[in-house]
């Protein structure tokens, strides 16, 4: 899933939350733990970069990157991090 798509999904989720607060009541909504999606996305990007740096140590950065993109294309339900871990494991054995 590309960054633009993730941002659009985040906007949709935030709009739904706003509507839910109006209809359900803020007290129920606030009872659920909150997840900071922006920091989670940032952490995921940093981890992907670390995976690519590690693959680069073996001279396989390009291969891992290409395989991850292939995995993402084949299965759009994968997160970027999942795809890069799978690609890394495929090349670094």
C-alpha positions, 0 to 999 in steps of 0.5 A: 500500500502506497503512502498516498493510499495510507493517508486516504485511509487514515482520513476516512478512519478519522472521519468515521471516528468523528461521526461515531463520536456524534452518534455513540457518545464520546465516553464510549469512544474514549474508553478504547485505547488510542493508537498513534498511526502516524508514529507507527507509520514512521517506525515502519518506514525506519524499520524498512530502511534498516532492513534495506541497509542490512541487505546492502551489507550483503550487496542485496539491497536492490534484490530485496527492494524489488522482491518486496515491491513484487510481494506488495503488488501480488498481495496488497493486504501486506504492509510494507514492513511484512513485504520487506521482511519476506523479501529479506528472508528470501534473499538472506539465508 
